[in-house]
Amino acid sequence: MSYVDEAAFYRAALLLGLIRGPQVIAWADEVLGKDAAPPAPFTEIATTDPDELTQLRHHLFELSGEGQSGDVVRRLLGLVHADLSSGRRTFTDTLTVLRQLRGFLKLDRDLNEHMKALAVDVGLGRDGAEARVRDWLQSFA
């Protein structure tokens, strides 16, 4: 992934609570260690307190700008799946993260509609709805 996509991924993952600040700092440190001329925001990211999520997201925005590519969204959904399948997040909490993802990020129309349909199925208690959500998330593993 490009720096733009990586920054967009880390910015959205922080916003959704899928990762923590130290992971972003580690990424910036890695880039600084291997790139002879990294973009300036990497120094700012590397020297930001890992608990200052707003500042980290701001510096990541300087690299990424608005929006996320389809690859970034798929990678985020992969994290959502990993949290659910590992037990780090309950199914109910996973639905909250998916709702936030739909609300905070600009998604492809088809993906947004599919996620909305899954949420409606779960909300209405339709048979097999939870399994459909789990199977769908598995496709991003």
TIVO-2410 file (N, C-alpha, C; in nm, 3 decimals):
# residues 141
REC num residu      c1      c2      c3 atome chaine
REC   1      M   0.084  -0.120   0.000     N      A
REC   1      M   0.000   0.000   0.000    CA      A
REC   1      M   0.087   0.125   0.000     C      A
REC   2      S   0.036   0.228  -0.060     N      A
REC   2      S   0.105   0.356  -0.062    CA      A
REC   2      S   0.096   0.422   0.076     C      A
REC   3      Y   0.178   0.523   0.097     N      A
REC   3      Y   0.169   0.598   0.223    CA      A
REC   3      Y   0.030   0.658   0.240     C      A
REC   4      V  -0.030   0.703   0.132     N      A
REC   4      V  -0.164   0.762   0.139    CA      A
REC   4      V  -0.263   0.659   0.192     C      A
REC   5      D  -0.262   0.539   0.133     N      A
REC   5      D  -0.354   0.434   0.179    CA      A
REC   5      D  -0.323   0.387   0.320     C      A
REC   6      E  -0.197   0.370   0.350     N      A
REC   6      E  -0.159   0.328   0.486    CA      A
REC   6      E  -0.207   0.432   0.589     C      A
REC   7      A  -0.185   0.559   0.559     N      A
REC   7      A  -0.227   0.664   0.652    CA      A
REC   7      A  -0.379   0.665   0.665     C      A
REC   8      A  -0.450   0.647   0.553     N      A
REC   8      A  -0.597   0.642   0.558    CA      A
REC   8      A  -0.643   0.523   0.642     C      A
REC   9      F  -0.576   0.410   0.627     N      A
REC   9      F  -0.609   0.291   0.706    CA      A
REC   9      F  -0.590   0.319   0.855     C      A
REC  10      Y  -0.472   0.368   0.892     N      A
REC  10      Y  -0.444   0.393   1.034    CA      A
REC  10      Y  -0.537   0.499   1.092     C      A
REC  11      R  -0.566   0.600   1.014     N      A
REC  11      R  -0.657   0.706   1.061    CA      A
REC  11      R  -0.796   0.649   1.090     C      A
REC  12      A  -0.851   0.572   0.996     N      A
REC  12      A  -0.984   0.514   1.015    CA      A
REC  12      A  -0.983   0.409   1.126     C      A
REC  13      A  -0.877   0.328   1.133     N      A
REC  13      A  -0.869   0.225   1.236    CA      A
REC  13      A  -0.863   0.287   1.375     C      A
REC  14      L  -0.794   0.398   1.389     N      A
REC  14      L  -0.792   0.469   1.518    CA      A
REC  14      L  -0.932   0.522   1.551     C      A
REC  15      L  -0.996   0.582   1.454     N      A
REC  15      L  -1.129   0.638   1.473    CA      A
REC  15      L  -1.228   0.531   1.518     C      A
REC  16      L  -1.217   0.412   1.461     N      A
REC  16      L  -1.310   0.303   1.492    CA      A
REC  16      L  -1.267   0.220   1.613     C      A
REC  17      G  -1.153   0.253   1.672     N      A
REC  17      G  -1.106   0.178   1.788    CA      A
REC  17      G  -1.054   0.040   1.755     C      A
REC  18      L  -1.011   0.020   1.631     N      A
REC  18      L  -0.961  -0.110   1.589    CA      A
REC  18      L  -0.813  -0.129   1.619     C      A
REC  19      I  -0.742  -0.018   1.634     N      A
REC  19      I  -0.601  -0.021   1.672    CA      A
REC  19      I  -0.577   0.086   1.778     C      A
REC  20      R  -0.458   0.086   1.830     N      A
REC  20      R  -0.419   0.184   1.932    CA      A
REC  20      R  -0.303   0.269   1.879     C      A
REC  21      G  -0.281   0.380   1.947     N      A
REC  21      G  -0.177   0.475   1.907    CA      A
REC  21      G  -0.039   0.414   1.889     C      A
REC  22      P   0.006   0.326   1.979     N      A
REC  22      P   0.142   0.271   1.961    CA      A
REC  22      P   0.164   0.200   1.826     C      A
REC  23      Q   0.059   0.143   1.769     N      A
REC  23      Q   0.073   0.079   1.638    CA      A
REC  23      Q   0.102   0.182   1.530     C      A
REC  24      V   0.042   0.298   1.542     N      A
REC  24      V   0.065   0.405   1.444    CA      A
REC  24      V   0.208   0.457   1.458     C      A
REC  25      I   0.250   0.476   1.583     N      A
REC  25      I   0.387   0.524   1.609    CA      A
REC  25      I   0.488   0.424   1.554     C      A
REC  26      A   0.464   0.294   1.575     N      A
REC  26      A   0.555   0.190   1.525    CA      A
REC  26      A   0.564   0.195   1.373     C      A
REC  27      W   0.451   0.216   1.306     N      A
REC  27      W   0.452   0.227   1.161    CA      A
REC  27      W   0.536   0.348   1.117     C      A
REC  28      A   0.514   0.462   1.181     N      A
REC  28      A   0.591   0.583   1.145    CA      A
REC  28      A   0.740   0.560   1.170     C      A
REC  29      D   0.774   0.498   1.282     N      A
REC  29      D   0.914   0.469   1.311    CA      A
REC  29      D   0.975   0.378   1.204     C      A
REC  30      E   0.898   0.280   1.159     N      A
REC  30      E   0.946   0.188   1.055    CA      A
REC  30      E   0.973   0.264   0.925     C      A
REC  31      V   0.881   0.352   0.887     N      A
REC  31      V   0.899   0.430   0.765    CA      A
REC  31      V   1.021   0.520   0.778     C      A
REC  32      L   1.035   0.585   0.893     N      A
REC  32      L   1.150   0.674   0.914    CA      A
REC  32      L   1.281   0.597   0.908     C      A
REC  33      G   1.278   0.471   0.949     N      A
REC  33      G   1.399   0.390   0.949    CA      A
REC  33      G   1.440   0.339   0.812     C      A
REC  34      K   1.346   0.331   0.719     N      A
REC  34      K   1.381   0.274   0.589    CA      A
REC  34      K   1.369   0.370   0.471     C      A
REC  35      D   1.300   0.482   0.487     N      A
REC  35      D   1.284   0.577   0.378    CA      A
REC  35      D   1.379   0.695   0.400     C      A
REC  36      A   1.464   0.719   0.302     N      A
REC  36      A   1.564   0.826   0.315    CA      A
REC  36      A   1.501   0.965   0.316     C      A
REC  37      A   1.385   0.980   0.254     N      A
REC  37      A   1.320   1.111   0.247    CA      A
REC  37      A   1.169   1.096   0.267     C      A
REC  38      P   1.126   1.057   0.387     N      A
REC  38      P   0.982   1.039   0.409    CA      A
REC  38      P   0.910   1.174   0.416     C      A
REC  39      P   0.781   1.176   0.384     N      A
REC  39      P   0.705   1.300   0.399    CA      A
REC  39      P   0.712   1.350   0.544     C      A
REC  40      A   0.709   1.481   0.559     N      A
REC  40      A   0.725   1.546   0.690    CA      A
REC  40      A   0.631   1.496   0.799     C      A
REC  41      P   0.504   1.465   0.769     N      A
REC  41      P   0.415   1.421   0.877    CA      A
REC  41      P   0.464   1.297   0.952     C      A
REC  42      F   0.552   1.217   0.893     N      A
REC  42      F   0.600   1.099   0.963    CA      A
REC  42      F   0.678   1.135   1.089     C      A
REC  43      T   0.754   1.242   1.084     N      A
REC  43      T   0.826   1.287   1.203    CA      A
REC  43      T   0.728   1.332   1.309     C      A
REC  44      E   0.625   1.402   1.268     N      A
REC  44      E   0.522   1.447   1.362    CA      A
REC  44      E   0.451   1.328   1.426     C      A
REC  45      I   0.417   1.228   1.346     N      A
REC  45      I   0.350   1.109   1.398    CA      A
REC  45      I   0.440   1.038   1.498     C      A
REC  46      A   0.566   1.019   1.461     N      A
REC  46      A   0.660   0.945   1.546    CA      A
REC  46      A   0.685   1.013   1.680     C      A
REC  47      T   0.668   1.144   1.684     N      A
REC  47      T   0.696   1.218   1.808    CA      A
REC  47      T   0.570   1.257   1.885     C      A
REC  48      T   0.456   1.210   1.840     N      A
REC  48      T   0.329   1.238   1.908    CA      A
REC  48      T   0.306   1.134   2.017     C      A
REC  49      D   0.253   1.178   2.129     N      A
REC  49      D   0.217   1.086   2.238    CA      A
REC  49      D   0.116   0.985   2.183     C      A
REC  50      P   0.139   0.856   2.202     N      A
REC  50      P   0.048   0.755   2.144    CA      A
REC  50      P  -0.095   0.762   2.197     C      A
REC  51      D  -0.116   0.831   2.309     N      A
REC  51      D  -0.251   0.846   2.364    CA      A
REC  51      D  -0.323   0.968   2.308     C      A
REC  52      E  -0.254   1.050   2.232     N      A
REC  52      E  -0.313   1.169   2.170    CA      A
REC  52      E  -0.373   1.132   2.034     C      A
REC  53      L  -0.485   1.062   2.039     N      A
REC  53      L  -0.545   1.008   1.917    CA      A
REC  53      L  -0.589   1.116   1.819     C      A
REC  54      T  -0.639   1.227   1.870     N      A
REC  54      T  -0.682   1.336   1.783    CA      A
REC  54      T  -0.562   1.390   1.705     C      A
REC  55      Q  -0.450   1.409   1.773     N      A
REC  55      Q  -0.329   1.458   1.705    CA      A
REC  55      Q  -0.279   1.357   1.604     C      A
REC  56      L  -0.279   1.230   1.641     N      A
REC  56      L  -0.235   1.127   1.547    CA      A
REC  56      L  -0.324   1.126   1.422     C      A
REC  57      R  -0.455   1.132   1.443     N      A
REC  57      R  -0.545   1.133   1.327    CA      A
REC  57      R  -0.523   1.257   1.241     C      A
REC  58      H  -0.494   1.370   1.305     N      A
REC  58      H  -0.466   1.493   1.230    CA      A
REC  58      H  -0.342   1.476   1.141     C      A
REC  59      H  -0.235   1.423   1.198     N      A
REC  59      H  -0.112   1.403   1.120    CA      A
REC  59      H  -0.134   1.298   1.010     C      A
REC  60      L  -0.211   1.196   1.040     N      A
REC  60      L  -0.242   1.096   0.938    CA      A
REC  60      L  -0.323   1.157   0.824     C      A
REC  61      F  -0.415   1.249   0.860     N      A
REC  61      F  -0.493   1.319   0.758    CA      A
REC  61      F  -0.402   1.400   0.666     C      A
REC  62      E  -0.295   1.458   0.722     N      A
REC  62      E  -0.201   1.534   0.639    CA      A
REC  62      E  -0.140   1.446   0.530     C      A
REC  63      L  -0.126   1.317   0.558     N      A
REC  63      L  -0.072   1.223   0.460    CA      A
REC  63      L  -0.180   1.169   0.366     C      A
REC  64      S  -0.298   1.143   0.421     N      A
REC  64      S  -0.400   1.070   0.345    CA      A
REC  64      S  -0.504   1.157   0.277     C      A
REC  65      G  -0.537   1.268   0.335     N      A
REC  65      G  -0.647   1.348   0.284    CA      A
REC  65      G  -0.780   1.279   0.312     C      A
REC  66      E  -0.884   1.320   0.242     N      A
REC  66      E  -1.018   1.263   0.261    CA      A
REC  66      E  -1.031   1.130   0.190     C      A
REC  67      G  -1.119   1.050   0.242     N      A
REC  67      G  -1.158   0.926   0.175    CA      A
REC  67      G  -1.064   0.810   0.198     C      A
REC  68      Q  -1.114   0.693   0.159     N      A
REC  68      Q  -1.039   0.570   0.171    CA      A
REC  68      Q  -1.064   0.487   0.046     C      A
REC  69      S  -0.960   0.420   0.001     N      A
REC  69      S  -0.975   0.333  -0.115    CA      A
REC  69      S  -1.049   0.205  -0.074     C      A
REC  70      G  -1.093   0.130  -0.173     N      A
REC  70      G  -1.156   0.002  -0.146    CA      A
REC  70      G  -1.063  -0.093  -0.071     C      A
REC  71      D  -0.933  -0.087  -0.103     N      A
REC  71      D  -0.836  -0.172  -0.033    CA      A
REC  71      D  -0.830  -0.138   0.116     C      A
REC  72      V  -0.836  -0.011   0.147     N      A
REC  72      V  -0.834   0.033   0.286    CA      A
REC  72      V  -0.958  -0.018   0.359     C      A
REC  73      V  -1.074  -0.003   0.298     N      A
REC  73      V  -1.199  -0.048   0.360    CA      A
REC  73      V  -1.196  -0.199   0.382     C      A
REC  74      R  -1.148  -0.274   0.284     N      A
REC  74      R  -1.138  -0.420   0.299    CA      A
REC  74      R  -1.043  -0.456   0.413     C      A
REC  75      R  -0.934  -0.385   0.425     N      A
REC  75      R  -0.839  -0.411   0.534    CA      A
REC  75      R  -0.903  -0.380   0.670     C      A
REC  76      L  -0.980  -0.274   0.677     N      A
REC  76      L  -1.052  -0.241   0.801    CA      A
REC  76      L  -1.151  -0.352   0.837     C      A
REC  77      L  -1.224  -0.400   0.736     N      A
REC  77      L  -1.319  -0.508   0.760    CA      A
REC  77      L  -1.247  -0.635   0.804     C      A
REC  78      G  -1.126  -0.653   0.756     N      A
REC  78      G  -1.044  -0.765   0.803    CA      A
REC  78      G  -1.014  -0.754   0.951     C      A
REC  79      L  -0.987  -0.633   0.998     N      A
REC  79      L  -0.965  -0.613   1.142    CA      A
REC  79      L  -1.092  -0.638   1.222     C      A
REC  80      V  -1.205  -0.593   1.168     N      A
REC  80      V  -1.333  -0.617   1.235    CA      A
REC  80      V  -1.355  -0.768   1.249     C      A
REC  81      H  -1.329  -0.841   1.142     N      A
REC  81      H  -1.343  -0.987   1.146    CA      A
REC  81      H  -1.249  -1.047   1.250     C      A
REC  82      A  -1.124  -1.005   1.249     N      A
REC  82      A  -1.025  -1.060   1.343    CA      A
REC  82      A  -1.068  -1.037   1.488     C      A
REC  83      D  -1.119  -0.918   1.518     N      A
REC  83      D  -1.165  -0.889   1.654    CA      A
REC  83      D  -1.282  -0.977   1.694     C      A
REC  84      L  -1.375  -0.999   1.601     N      A
REC  84      L  -1.491  -1.082   1.629    CA      A
REC  84      L  -1.450  -1.228   1.646     C      A
REC  85      S  -1.372  -1.279   1.553     N      A
REC  85      S  -1.338  -1.422   1.557    CA      A
REC  85      S  -1.246  -1.456   1.673     C      A
REC  86      S  -1.167  -1.359   1.721     N      A
REC  86      S  -1.078  -1.384   1.835    CA      A
REC  86      S  -1.149  -1.368   1.969     C      A
REC  87      G  -1.269  -1.313   1.967     N      A
REC  87      G  -1.340  -1.288   2.092    CA      A
REC  87      G  -1.306  -1.154   2.154     C      A
REC  88      R  -1.220  -1.078   2.090     N      A
REC  88      R  -1.185  -0.945   2.143    CA      A
REC  88      R  -1.308  -0.854   2.145     C      A
REC  89      R  -1.398  -0.877   2.049     N      A
REC  89      R  -1.519  -0.797   2.039    CA      A
REC  89      R  -1.638  -0.892   2.026     C      A
REC  90      T  -1.748  -0.861   2.095     N      A
REC  90      T  -1.869  -0.942   2.085    CA      A
REC  90      T  -1.939  -0.914   1.953     C      A
REC  91      F  -2.038  -0.996   1.921     N      A
REC  91      F  -2.114  -0.974   1.799    CA      A
REC  91      F  -2.186  -0.839   1.805     C      A
REC  92      T  -2.245  -0.809   1.919     N      A
REC  92      T  -2.316  -0.681   1.935    CA      A
REC  92      T  -2.221  -0.564   1.917     C      A
REC  93      D  -2.103  -0.572   1.977     N      A
REC  93      D  -2.003  -0.466   1.960    CA      A
REC  93      D  -1.956  -0.457   1.816     C      A
REC  94      T  -1.946  -0.571   1.750     N      A
REC  94      T  -1.906  -0.572   1.609    CA      A
REC  94      T  -2.008  -0.498   1.524     C      A
REC  95      L  -2.135  -0.519   1.553     N      A
REC  95      L  -2.239  -0.447   1.479    CA      A
REC  95      L  -2.226  -0.296   1.500     C      A
REC  96      T  -2.190  -0.256   1.621     N      A
REC  96      T  -2.169  -0.113   1.649    CA      A
REC  96      T  -2.055  -0.059   1.564     C      A
REC  97      V  -1.944  -0.134   1.557     N      A
REC  97      V  -1.830  -0.090   1.477    CA      A
REC  97      V  -1.870  -0.081   1.329     C      A
REC  98      L  -1.945  -0.179   1.281     N      A
REC  98      L  -1.989  -0.175   1.142    CA      A
REC  98      L  -2.080  -0.055   1.115     C      A
REC  99      R  -2.167  -0.025   1.210     N      A
REC  99      R  -2.255   0.092   1.196    CA      A
REC  99      R  -2.170   0.220   1.193     C      A
REC 100      Q  -2.068   0.227   1.280     N      A
REC 100      Q  -1.980   0.344   1.280    CA      A
REC 100      Q  -1.901   0.353   1.150     C      A
REC 101      L  -1.857   0.240   1.100     N      A
REC 101      L  -1.783   0.238   0.974    CA      A
REC 101      L  -1.869   0.296   0.863     C      A
REC 102      R  -1.995   0.253   0.859     N      A
REC 102      R  -2.087   0.307   0.758    CA      A
REC 102      R  -2.111   0.456   0.777     C      A
REC 103      G  -2.115   0.500   0.903     N      A
REC 103      G  -2.144   0.640   0.931    CA      A
REC 103      G  -2.027   0.734   0.913     C      A
REC 104      F  -1.906   0.684   0.939     N      A
REC 104      F  -1.788   0.771   0.939    CA      A
REC 104      F  -1.712   0.772   0.807     C      A
REC 105      L  -1.723   0.663   0.731     N      A
REC 105      L  -1.644   0.651   0.609    CA      A
REC 105      L  -1.733   0.658   0.485     C      A
REC 106      K  -1.677   0.707   0.378     N      A
REC 106      K  -1.749   0.708   0.251    CA      A
REC 106      K  -1.721   0.573   0.185     C      A
REC 107      L  -1.827   0.493   0.176     N      A
REC 107      L  -1.814   0.359   0.122    CA      A
REC 107      L  -1.871   0.350  -0.018     C      A
REC 108      D  -1.823   0.253  -0.091     N      A
REC 108      D  -1.880   0.219  -0.220    CA      A
REC 108      D  -2.030   0.192  -0.199     C      A
REC 109      R  -2.111   0.237  -0.292     N      A
REC 109      R  -2.258   0.226  -0.278    CA      A
REC 109      R  -2.303   0.082  -0.255     C      A
REC 110      D  -2.250  -0.012  -0.332     N      A
REC 110      D  -2.291  -0.152  -0.319    CA      A
REC 110      D  -2.254  -0.208  -0.182     C      A
REC 111      L  -2.134  -0.177  -0.136     N      A
REC 111      L  -2.092  -0.224  -0.004    CA      A
REC 111      L  -2.180  -0.163   0.105     C      A
REC 112      N  -2.207  -0.036   0.095     N      A
REC 112      N  -2.292   0.030   0.193    CA      A
REC 112      N  -2.431  -0.034   0.197     C      A
REC 113      E  -2.489  -0.060   0.081     N      A
REC 113      E  -2.621  -0.121   0.075    CA      A
REC 113      E  -2.620  -0.263   0.131     C      A
REC 114      H  -2.514  -0.338   0.103     N      A
REC 114      H  -2.503  -0.474   0.155    CA      A
REC 114      H  -2.494  -0.472   0.308     C      A
REC 115      M  -2.413  -0.382   0.361     N      A
REC 115      M  -2.399  -0.372   0.506    CA      A
REC 115      M  -2.531  -0.330   0.570     C      A
REC 116      K  -2.601  -0.239   0.505     N      A
REC 116      K  -2.730  -0.196   0.557    CA      A
REC 116      K  -2.829  -0.312   0.559     C      A
REC 117      A  -2.832  -0.392   0.454     N      A
REC 117      A  -2.923  -0.507   0.447    CA      A
REC 117      A  -2.891  -0.608   0.557     C      A
REC 118      L  -2.763  -0.632   0.581     N      A
REC 118      L  -2.724  -0.724   0.688    CA      A
REC 118      L  -2.771  -0.671   0.824     C      A
REC 119      A  -2.754  -0.541   0.846     N      A
REC 119      A  -2.796  -0.481   0.973    CA      A
REC 119      A  -2.948  -0.491   0.992     C      A
REC 120      V  -3.022  -0.471   0.885     N      A
REC 120      V  -3.168  -0.483   0.892    CA      A
REC 120      V  -3.206  -0.627   0.927     C      A
REC 121      D  -3.142  -0.724   0.863     N      A
REC 121      D  -3.170  -0.865   0.893    CA      A
REC 121      D  -3.146  -0.896   1.040     C      A
REC 122      V  -3.035  -0.847   1.093     N      A
REC 122      V  -3.004  -0.870   1.235    CA      A
REC 122      V  -3.106  -0.799   1.322     C      A
REC 123      G  -3.135  -0.674   1.290     N      A
REC 123      G  -3.229  -0.595   1.369    CA      A
REC 123      G  -3.368  -0.656   1.373     C      A
REC 124      L  -3.409  -0.718   1.264     N      A
REC 124      L  -3.540  -0.781   1.258    CA      A
REC 124      L  -3.539  -0.925   1.313     C      A
REC 125      G  -3.421  -0.971   1.350     N      A
REC 125      G  -3.410  -1.105   1.407    CA      A
REC 125      G  -3.435  -1.216   1.306     C      A
REC 126      R  -3.403  -1.191   1.181     N      A
REC 126      R  -3.425  -1.293   1.078    CA      A
REC 126      R  -3.335  -1.414   1.102     C      A
REC 127      D  -3.387  -1.530   1.073     N      A
REC 127      D  -3.312  -1.655   1.090    CA      A
REC 127      D  -3.182  -1.650   1.013     C      A
REC 128      G  -3.073  -1.686   1.080     N      A
REC 128      G  -2.943  -1.695   1.017    CA      A
REC 128      G  -2.874  -1.563   0.995     C      A
REC 129      A  -2.931  -1.454   1.044     N      A
REC 129      A  -2.872  -1.321   1.018    CA      A
REC 129      A  -2.731  -1.310   1.076     C      A
REC 130      E  -2.713  -1.356   1.199     N      A
REC 130      E  -2.580  -1.347   1.259    CA      A
REC 130      E  -2.480  -1.428   1.180     C      A
REC 131      A  -2.519  -1.546   1.139     N      A
REC 131      A  -2.429  -1.631   1.060    CA      A
REC 131      A  -2.393  -1.564   0.927     C      A
REC 132      R  -2.489  -1.495   0.866     N      A
REC 132      R  -2.461  -1.425   0.739    CA      A
REC 132      R  -2.359  -1.313   0.761     C      A
REC 133      V  -2.373  -1.242   0.872     N      A
REC 133      V  -2.276  -1.135   0.901    CA      A
REC 133      V  -2.138  -1.195   0.924     C      A
REC 134      R  -2.133  -1.301   1.003     N      A
REC 134      R  -2.003  -1.367   1.031    CA      A
REC 134      R  -1.940  -1.420   0.902     C      A
REC 135      D  -2.020  -1.485   0.818     N      A
REC 135      D  -1.968  -1.538   0.692    CA      A
REC 135      D  -1.919  -1.426   0.601     C      A
REC 136      W  -1.994  -1.317   0.596     N      A
REC 136      W  -1.953  -1.204   0.514    CA      A
REC 136      W  -1.821  -1.146   0.564     C      A
REC 137      L  -1.809  -1.129   0.695     N      A
REC 137      L  -1.684  -1.076   0.750    CA      A
REC 137      L  -1.567  -1.172   0.725     C      A
REC 138      Q  -1.596  -1.300   0.727     N      A
REC 138      Q  -1.492  -1.401   0.701    CA      A
REC 138      Q  -1.428  -1.378   0.564     C      A
REC 139      S  -1.504  -1.326   0.470     N      A
REC 139      S  -1.450  -1.303   0.336    CA      A
REC 139      S  -1.340  -1.196   0.335     C      A
REC 140      F  -1.325  -1.122   0.445     N      A
REC 140      F  -1.220  -1.019   0.455    CA      A
REC 140      F  -1.101  -1.064   0.538     C      A
REC 141      A  -1.105  -1.190   0.582     N      A
REC 141      A  -0.996  -1.243   0.668    CA      A
REC 141      A  -0.866  -1.249   0.590     C      A
***
